[in-house]
Amino acid sequence: MSTAPTRVALVVRGGWDGHQPVEATDMFLPFLEENGFSVRIEESPAVYADAEYMATVDLIVQCNTMSTIERPQFEGLRAAIEAGTGMAGWHGGIADSYRSESDYLTLIGGQFGCHPGKHPDERKGEQADNYVPYTVNLLPEAADHPITAGISDFDLVTEQYWVLADDYCDVLATTTQKVRDWDPWHREITSPALWTRLWGKGRIFVTTPGHRVEVLEDPNVRTIVERGLLWAARGSDMPYGDHGRTRAKEATR
């Protein structure tokens, strides 16, 4: 049974249609409503510039790939997070949103770089060219984290993100890009696949699996996303996790 709305969730979706921004975010609307959120949906980041409204938002769910953001819109987004609004998303909808805004890349902490795909001879000029089997590896510190507790390493066949990231990310899971015969790199590359980030009073949650609805329907991915939404929201009673708490304490010294 749904509870009476007590918090506000803003869904910002759009950009590249290949990530199914409408269908993907629609999957999680009932979950948000069942957990006490009233939901507003916007088709662009323009709403971020509305400071009065953004002050009321407890959670931003963004699925907006390869788009652009104007400076006042970004500044509104950043100010809201610094004041305590949570932000959450998956795949390119958060980690490949506004490539031209460097401050956004710093805010999120990890940027999609590439997704090496199948052997060139197997490619047909479609999305599936980049679908490969890979493993999401949970780190030891993820064992008791509220987002990942009870989840073990799991396998997917979809885009494997090679992510450019910094060490302010609290990484909960990684994935390792192997070296295949046709690849030009010479050693394996391990990238974060799931991380959290503390920014001002706000929490940020990112997971890279989630290319399309069928990936989000994977039980492990869906559980991680749903928990991540609740973890990031303002007023969450879910703990940071040990490494997050440590960094939060350091930031106040």
Beta strands, then each sheet from edge to edge (+ up, - down):
strand 1: 7-15
strand 2: 37-42
strand 3: 59-65
strand 4: 86-90
strand 5: 110-114
strand 6: 132-138
strand 7: 154-158
strand 8: 162-165
strand 9: 170-177
strand 10: 189-199
strand 11: 202-207
sheet 1: 2+ 1+ 3+ 4+ 11+ 10- 9+ 6- 7+
sheet 2: 5+ 8-
end
